[in-house]
Amino acid sequence: MVAQVDTVIVAADFMEGIMINLLWVLVAILIVAWLLGLGGVFHLVASLVWVILIVAIVLAVVAFLTGGYRS
């Protein structure tokens, strides 16, 4: 029984680490796209990039402050 609980905890930590890493990848991609001006062709796309960028930054800050990012 204890081994199953430990396995579940390890699996949950592993998945959390993957999600946090994906978040950082998304933040990096959006910042690069914003710096290169991608999304500036269409106003709607540019607005969407801004919204997604802001959401990604907020999520990154929350993850950092709550200790969600573990190497």
C-alpha positions in Angstrom: 0.0 0.0 0.0 2.8 2.4 0.9 4.6 1.7 -2.4 1.5 2.6 -4.3 1.1 5.9 -2.5 4.8 6.7 -3.1 4.5 5.8 -6.8 1.4 8.1 -7.1 3.3 10.9 -5.4 6.4 10.5 -7.7 4.1 10.4 -10.8 2.3 13.5 -9.7 5.6 15.3 -9.1 6.9 14.2 -12.5 3.7 15.4 -14.3 3.9 18.7 -12.4 7.5 19.2 -13.5 6.5 18.5 -17.1 3.7 21.1 -17.0 5.9 23.7 -15.4 8.6 23.1 -18.1 6.0 23.4 -20.8 4.9 26.7 -19.3 8.4 28.0 -19.5 8.7 26.8 -23.1 5.5 28.6 -23.9 6.7 31.8 -22.2 9.9 31.7 -24.2 8.2 31.0 -27.5 5.7 33.9 -27.0 8.4 36.3 -26.0 10.5 35.5 -29.1 7.4 35.7 -31.3 6.6 39.1 -29.8 10.1 40.4 -30.2 10.3 39.2 -33.8 7.0 41.0 -34.5 5.1 37.8 -35.4 1.5 38.4 -35.1 1.8 42.0 -36.2 0.3 41.2 -39.6 -3.2 40.9 -38.4 -4.5 43.0 -35.5 -6.6 40.1 -34.1 -3.6 37.8 -34.0 -1.4 40.5 -32.4 -4.0 41.0 -29.7 -4.2 37.3 -29.1 -0.4 37.0 -28.8 -0.5 39.8 -26.2 -3.3 38.1 -24.2 -1.5 34.7 -24.3 1.8 36.4 -23.4 0.3 38.1 -20.4 -1.4 34.9 -19.2 1.8 32.9 -19.6 3.8 35.6 -17.6 1.2 35.6 -14.9 1.2 31.8 -14.7 5.0 31.8 -14.6 5.1 34.3 -11.7 2.5 32.3 -9.8 4.5 29.1 -10.3 7.7 30.8 -9.2 6.1 32.4 -6.1 4.4 29.1 -5.0 7.5 27.1 -5.5 6.0 25.1 -8.4 9.2 25.3 -10.5 11.6 22.5 -9.5 14.7 21.6 -11.4 
